[in-house]
Amino acid sequence: MSGGPRRLIVYCGDYKCAHSEVIDADRWGDDVRLSDLERKFTCQLCGHRGTDVRPLFEQARIGTGGR
């Protein structure tokens, strides 16, 4: 995932739990799809297997700094 976002946010697949965690995406290559990762995670809070994995984009910086 070197060409994409550097971090991911992983949400528990159980709507009652709603636990989320930010993880580093550098451990996976560009050939790995987010949908491939979703079934591999288990929630550390409730034990539910299956997640919703989303890219965590950095906030845009406002202004150019040079003017």
Steps between C-alpha positions, in 0.01 A plus 500: 500500500797726443320705234185554707423623848755423771240422766170313514207519736345164587141493630348199677242330277253471791287815497438465876872521578616787275863457612759646262876513483754675277775273363809542284450383138869459413500127580292420190604536137319689226337178380293463820144635481324638806218250447759220533592625846147538638444132578844455658446724803333413828381779733719519810209641700210263427661212306287544185674373186464725197558872462456802279842629390533853362792717394584777744594797290704781651327836535573747224721789602348838433708775342816497296738629766688707246285810469 
